[in-house]
Amino acid sequence: MAVTQPENLIDLGQYPQNDVELIAREYMRIAYIELLQEFGKTYAERDESDQQRVNVLKTLEAFEHTIAVLDQSEDFLEFVHQGQGADGEEESEEDEEFERF
């Protein structure tokens, strides 16, 4: 069985290495945010033992690790998760106001 070479959709060899790294970092960030949004819509309410939910959480953790390594910091991840409660869900201003009392 012959293995075929996948089509190179973008020839990254035409760009400076620094630009390629920036492109990769930006792609990872976009993919992470999209998956995080999908998790919130589809998987967050599922039982914690649900295998698909577990798999998505592991994938998110892998994205987080990769982003932190590429960025050499967790600044982006901290920014994305800013204002989220301990359970990972964003708190509305009304919730924050209620908790004040």
Number of C-alpha atoms within 10 A of each C-alpha: 3 4 5 6 6 6 6 7 6 7 7 13 8 9 10 9 11 9 12 14 15 13 13 14 17 13 13 17 19 12 13 20 16 12 17 18 13 13 17 13 10 10 18 17 10 13 11 11 8 10 11 13 18 15 11 17 17 12 15 18 13 13 18 18 14 15 23 16 12 15 15 9 11 14 11 14 17 11 9 12 12 10 13 13 10 8 7 11 12 13 14 11 9 9 10 10 10 9 8 7 5
